[in-house]
Amino acid sequence: MTDIIVAPSILSADFANMGKAADDVKKWGGDWLHCDVMDGVFVPNITFGMPMVKALNDYTEMTLDVHLMITEPEKYVGKFCDAGADYVTFHVDASKDVSAALDIIKNKGKKCGLVLNPDKPLSLVEPYIDKIDMLLIMSVYAGFGGQKFIAESIEKLKDAKKLIGNRDILLEIDGGVGEDNAKEIIAAGADVLVAGSSVFGSKNPAKTVSILKGI
């Protein structure tokens, strides 16, 4: 069994203290930093871009898991790789040339992945399954933090695990992940748990991270 990776989302951190947020995540036992990049077009909100990723990369040695919620990601994936992203994932339905975007990431020596919103079927990623390092299943609709977990995501996770089969692909879940549903999520096959408000809003974040890891 793959050790569970917990990737707290800095979307829920204090944007005026990102360095401290990175230090805190490491101190709490988090494995990766999940960076939600929103462009105000593919999703309604705007967060941050390459400069923030570079600043985090310069500050911490933690793995940066960059989730692009942007239109035509093929125009920007290379720049996020150059900024220091270790994993770059993007929504399959946001791209005009999925294969090209994946190739750019791979050619930069970074890990690539695809993302599916709750209403998008697994069939969209099937043509690219042998090109990716990670598949991200959204258990809320991309664009906002603090949403409630969509229960049907559990079955989608199980189906995604079957699709992955024996391939060396991490299965990630993002949205409404917390202490109350982590066990069920892990049992469904998730390898990477993204958690924002449940970690940064916890009275005991280290304990929350431990529970998310299934420890």
N, C-alpha and C positions, 0 to 999 in steps of 0.2 A: 504493500500500500504506500502510495506517495504521501510524504509528510504534508500536512495541511499548511498552506501558505496564507497568511493574513496580510491584506494590503489595505491599511486604513487610507481613506480618501481625504486628501488635504482640502477638498472642497468644504469640509466641515471644520477646518482649522481657522485660526485667527490669521487673516491675510496680512496683518501688520507684523506677524511674528512667525513667518514660515520656517526660519532656521530653528526656532524653539520647537515648532511642531515636528520637524524631522527628528530632532533630538528626543522628543517625548515618545514618538512612535517607536524608536529604537529601544528606549528605556522600558517601554511597556511590553516589549517582546514582539512587536510587529516585524514582518519580514520585508515587505516592499512598501513604497510610497505610491499610491494610486493618484494620478493627476488627471482630472477631468477638464478637458479643453473644449469649450463651447464657443461657437461663432456667432450666435444670434440669428442664424439663418436656418441651419439644419435643426437646431433647437432654439427656443425663444430667448434663452439667457446667454450672457457673455461672461466668460471667466478670465482666462489668461492664455498666453501663447508661449512661443519659444524662449523669450527672455526669462520667464519664471522657471521653466524647465532647466535652462542653463544655470540660473542662480542656485537652484536646488542641487544640481549635479556638481557644481563647484563647492558646495557646502558639505554635502554628505556623500558617503560611499554606498548608501542604500540603493537597492534596485529601484529604478524609476519605471513605473508601469503607466504609460501615457495612453489614455483613452480619448481618441479624437471624435468629437461630436460635431463634425464640420462637413460642409459640402466640398465635393471634389478633393478628397484628402490626398490624391495622387500629386497635387500641386505642393503639398506641404510636408509629407511624411519624411522626405530626405532632410529637411531643415530641422525637424524634431529629433531625428537620429543624430544630426550634427550637434544639437543642443545638449545631448547627453541621455536621451531616452534609451532604456535597455529593451523594453517591449513597447511596440507601437501597435495599437489596435484601432480599427476604424469600422464604421457601419457599412456593411456590404451594399446596402441600398443607397448610400450617399456618394458612391464612386461611379465614375463613367468608365473606368478601366481598372478593375479590381486586380487583375494579374500584374499589371504594370506597377501599381502601388505596392503590392507585396514584393515584387522583384526589387524595387528601389530600397525597401527596408532591408531585405536579405543582402543586397549588394553593399550595404553600409555595415554589414556584420552584426546587425541587430535582429532581435526576435520579432516576428510579425504575427498578427492575429486579426480575426474578424469578429464583429459584434452584431447581435440580433436583438432588436426591440421585441417586446412581448407579442406583438402582432405579426412578426415576420417569421416565416417557416424555415425549418432547418434545410429545406431543399435549396435555399438561396446560397448556402455555403458549401453544399456538396461538391460543386465543380472545382472548388479550391482546397478541398480538405487535405490533399497531399502537399500543399504549399505552406500551410500555416503551422505555427508553433503553439498557438493558443486560440481557443474559442471562448468568447465571452457571451454568456446568456444574461440579458437584462431581465431582472425580476421586478422592475418598475419601468416606466417610460423615461427614456433618456432626457435630461435637461433640467431636472430639479432634484435637490437633495431632500432627504427626510420623508420620502413617500413610503406607503405601506406595501409590504411584500405581496406580490400576486401569487396566490396559492398554486395556480396552474403551472407555475414555473418549475415545480418539482418534477412533474411528468416530462416537461421539456428537457430538463437536465438529464433524466434517465435516457431519453431518446438520443440526446446529444452524446452521451457516453457510449451508447451502442454504435452510433455513427463513427465515432473516433476509433472504436475497437482497440486493436493493439498498437495503433500509431502513437508516436511520442508527442502527444499534444496535451497541453494542460487545459482543463476545463474550469473556467472562471465564472463566478456569478456576482452580480452587482445590483443592489437595490433592496432596501428593507431588511438587510441581513443583520441579525442580532442574536443575543443569548438564547432567545426563545425558539429560534428555528434552525440554529447552526447544526444541531445533531442530524436533523432530517435532511438538510442540504448536503452534508457530508455523505450521508447514507445514499443519497441519490447520485453521487459520483463527482461532486465538485472537488477540485484540487486547490483552487484559489478563491478565497472569500474576501470580497471588497466590502468594507464597512466604514461608514462615515460618522453619522450622528450617534450610532450605538457605541462607538469607541470614544470619540471626542466629547460626547455628552455624558459619558459614564462617570459615576462617582468613584469608580475604581477601574480605570482603563486597563491596567495590567491584568486584572482578574477577567475582565471582559474579553481581552485578546486570548487569554488562556482557555476560556470557555469556547471561543470561536475555533480554536485549534483542536477542540475535542479532548483537551487534557483534563 
